[in-house]
Amino acid sequence: MSSGISAQYNLCIDTSAGTTVAVMQGAEVRSEINFDENMKHAERIGDAIAQAIMSAGIKPSQITNVVVGRGPAPFTGLRIGIAAAVMFAEGVGAKLWGVTSLDAIAQAAFKNGADNSIPLLVTADARRSEVYWALYSGVTEAGAPIMIEGPGVAKPAALEELLANKNLQRTQIKIAAQDLGKVFEAQQNDGTASHDVTALYLRDADAVAPKDLRDFGKKVSG
């Protein structure tokens, strides 16, 4: 079923791990820029946004929706992406939307053949010898991943103990902005898309900005 937004351009941004930015037209990927470094978000995000828009062959003013990953993730990185998304959306008058970053990983896993009938465990590096995690049970009719437990943060051994008696499938897929965009498209069709861009930190210490990020305010809307 079409949501009527397929002709619109969506700028998708996630900095929960590396820096990944895509321009989508509905579920179609027009461009995607990925940087794997997880400590250079402030240096990468402006260029990544500019490159993605240029590669898509459009102008910043043609972006209708800005979709940003909310984590979970540590402060370093996550807040950079959210701040960039907010500033870009305000700069061009686009609508701002938030998507849980783990949903995008689940989206990619199901797209790549994960079994909808078996719970899917999605994990991401939380540093400090911990992982972020969530469990998913297939997708909606529109294709949005269905989270049934989480998101949470735990030591790997504690997570294994918690989930020891569950029959699970797992994925090692890394997040990509295009999958964030596909979750958004599915949620739009479901009527569940959210404007909430509140960062998911899950640990109190992650809600405190490192000193070198406290003055981050670079405008990226061009």
C-alpha positions as CSV (number, residue, x, y, z in Angstrom):
1,M,0.0,0.0,0.0
2,S,1.3,3.4,-0.9
3,S,1.5,6.2,1.8
4,G,1.5,8.9,-0.8
5,I,5.0,10.1,0.2
6,S,7.0,8.1,-2.4
7,A,7.7,11.3,-4.4
8,Q,9.1,13.0,-1.4
9,Y,12.8,13.1,-0.5
10,N,13.8,12.0,2.9
11,L,17.2,12.7,4.5
12,C,18.2,9.9,6.8
13,I,20.9,10.3,9.5
14,D,22.3,7.9,12.1
15,T,25.4,8.4,14.2
16,S,24.8,5.7,16.9
17,A,27.9,3.8,15.6
18,G,29.7,5.3,12.7
19,T,28.2,8.1,10.5
20,T,25.7,7.0,7.9
21,V,23.6,9.4,5.8
22,A,21.2,8.6,2.9
23,V,18.7,10.3,0.7
24,M,15.7,8.3,0.1
25,Q,12.7,8.7,-2.2
26,G,10.1,6.6,-0.5
27,A,11.9,3.2,-0.1
28,E,14.3,3.9,-3.0
29,V,17.9,4.7,-2.2
30,R,19.0,7.8,-4.1
31,S,22.4,8.0,-2.3
32,E,24.2,6.8,0.8
33,I,27.4,7.9,2.5
34,N,29.0,5.8,5.2
35,F,32.0,6.4,7.5
36,D,32.8,3.6,9.9
37,E,34.8,5.6,12.4
38,N,32.9,5.9,15.7
39,M,34.8,8.8,17.1
40,K,34.7,11.4,14.2
41,H,31.0,12.2,13.9
42,A,31.5,16.0,14.3
43,E,34.1,16.0,11.6
44,R,32.1,13.8,9.2
45,I,28.4,14.7,9.6
46,G,28.4,18.0,7.6
47,D,30.3,16.6,4.7
48,A,28.3,13.4,4.7
49,I,25.0,15.3,4.5
50,A,26.3,17.6,1.7
51,Q,27.7,14.6,-0.3
52,A,24.5,12.6,0.1
53,I,22.4,15.4,-1.2
54,M,24.7,16.2,-4.1
55,S,25.0,12.6,-5.1
56,A,21.2,12.3,-5.1
57,G,21.1,15.2,-7.6
58,I,18.8,17.4,-5.5
59,K,18.9,20.6,-3.5
60,P,18.7,20.8,0.3
61,S,15.4,22.7,-0.1
62,Q,13.9,19.6,-1.8
63,I,14.1,17.5,1.4
64,T,10.7,17.0,2.9
65,N,11.5,14.8,5.8
66,V,14.5,14.4,8.0
67,V,14.7,11.0,9.8
68,V,17.3,10.5,12.5
69,G,18.3,7.5,14.6
70,R,17.6,7.9,18.3
71,G,20.0,5.2,19.4
72,P,20.4,3.6,21.9
73,A,24.0,4.8,21.9
74,P,26.5,6.6,24.1
75,F,26.4,10.4,24.1
76,T,29.5,10.6,21.9
77,G,28.2,10.5,18.4
78,L,24.4,10.1,19.0
79,R,23.8,13.7,20.0
80,I,25.8,14.9,17.0
81,G,23.5,13.2,14.6
82,I,20.4,14.4,16.4
83,A,21.6,18.0,16.5
84,A,22.5,17.9,12.8
85,A,19.1,16.5,11.9
86,V,17.3,19.2,14.0
87,M,19.4,22.0,12.5
88,F,19.0,20.8,9.0
89,A,15.2,20.3,9.3
90,E,14.8,23.8,10.8
91,G,17.1,25.3,8.1
92,V,15.0,23.9,5.2
93,G,11.6,23.7,6.8
94,A,11.5,19.9,6.7
95,K,9.5,17.6,9.1
96,L,11.6,15.9,11.7
97,W,11.1,12.2,12.6
98,G,12.9,9.8,15.0
99,V,13.5,6.0,14.6
100,T,15.1,3.6,17.0
101,S,18.5,2.7,15.6
102,L,18.1,-1.0,16.5
103,D,14.9,-1.1,14.4
104,A,17.0,-0.3,11.3
105,I,19.3,-3.2,12.0
106,A,16.2,-5.5,12.4
107,Q,14.8,-4.1,9.2
108,A,17.9,-5.1,7.3
109,A,18.0,-8.5,8.9
110,F,14.4,-9.4,8.0
111,K,15.0,-7.9,4.5
112,N,18.0,-10.3,4.1
113,G,16.1,-13.4,5.0
114,A,15.7,-13.6,8.8
115,D,12.7,-15.9,9.8
116,N,9.7,-13.9,10.8
117,S,8.5,-16.8,13.0
118,I,11.6,-16.8,15.3
119,P,12.5,-14.0,17.6
120,L,15.4,-11.9,16.4
121,L,18.0,-10.6,18.8
122,V,19.6,-7.4,17.6
123,T,22.7,-6.1,19.4
124,A,25.0,-3.1,19.0
125,D,28.3,-2.2,20.7
126,A,27.6,-0.1,23.8
127,R,31.3,0.2,24.8
128,R,32.4,-0.5,28.4
129,S,32.2,-4.2,27.6
130,E,28.4,-4.0,27.2
131,V,25.9,-4.3,24.3
132,Y,22.6,-2.6,23.5
133,W,19.9,-5.1,22.6
134,A,16.3,-5.7,21.6
135,L,14.2,-8.6,20.5
136,Y,11.9,-8.5,17.5
137,S,9.1,-10.7,16.3
138,G,8.8,-10.3,12.5
139,V,7.4,-7.2,10.8
140,T,4.1,-5.5,10.3
141,E,2.1,-5.8,7.1
142,A,3.8,-2.6,6.0
143,G,7.3,-4.0,6.9
144,A,8.1,-2.2,10.2
145,P,10.0,-4.4,12.7
146,I,8.0,-5.4,15.8
147,M,10.0,-4.9,19.0
148,I,8.8,-7.3,21.7
149,E,11.6,-6.7,24.4
150,G,14.0,-3.9,25.0
151,P,15.8,-1.8,24.2
152,G,18.2,-2.6,27.0
153,V,21.9,-2.5,27.8
154,A,23.8,-5.4,29.4
155,K,27.0,-7.3,29.7
156,P,27.1,-10.0,27.0
157,A,27.2,-12.8,29.7
158,A,24.2,-11.3,31.5
159,L,22.3,-11.0,28.3
160,E,23.0,-14.6,27.4
161,E,21.7,-15.7,30.9
162,L,18.6,-13.6,30.5
163,L,17.8,-15.1,27.1
164,A,19.1,-18.6,27.8
165,N,15.8,-20.4,27.4
166,K,14.7,-18.6,24.3
167,N,14.9,-19.9,20.8
168,L,16.5,-17.0,19.0
169,Q,18.1,-15.9,15.7
170,R,20.8,-13.3,15.7
171,T,22.3,-10.7,13.3
172,Q,25.6,-9.0,13.1
173,I,24.4,-6.4,10.5
174,K,25.7,-2.9,11.0
175,I,23.3,0.0,10.8
176,A,22.9,1.8,7.5
177,A,20.9,5.0,6.9
178,Q,18.9,3.5,4.1
179,D,17.5,0.9,6.5
180,L,16.5,3.8,8.8
181,G,14.6,5.3,5.9
182,K,12.9,2.0,5.1
183,V,11.7,1.7,8.7
184,F,10.4,5.2,8.5
185,E,8.6,4.5,5.2
186,A,7.0,1.4,6.8
187,Q,6.0,3.3,9.9
188,Q,4.4,6.0,7.8
189,N,2.3,3.3,6.1
190,D,1.4,1.9,9.4
191,G,0.5,5.2,10.9
192,T,3.1,4.8,13.7
193,A,5.9,7.2,12.6
194,S,7.0,9.4,15.4
195,H,8.3,13.0,15.7
196,D,10.1,12.1,18.9
197,V,13.9,12.5,18.5
198,T,14.8,12.2,22.2
199,A,18.1,10.4,22.5
200,L,18.0,6.9,23.9
201,Y,21.0,6.7,26.2
202,L,19.9,3.9,28.7
203,R,22.8,4.7,31.0
204,D,23.0,7.8,33.1
205,A,26.7,8.4,32.3
206,D,25.9,8.4,28.6
207,A,23.6,11.5,29.0
208,V,26.6,13.7,29.9
209,A,28.4,15.3,27.0
210,P,32.2,14.9,26.7
211,K,33.9,18.3,27.2
212,D,34.9,18.6,23.5
213,L,31.3,18.2,22.4
214,R,29.6,20.7,24.7
215,D,30.0,23.6,22.3
216,F,29.1,21.6,19.2
217,G,26.8,23.8,17.1
218,K,28.0,23.7,13.5
219,K,25.2,24.5,11.1
220,V,24.9,21.8,8.4
221,S,21.8,22.8,6.5
222,G,23.8,24.7,3.8
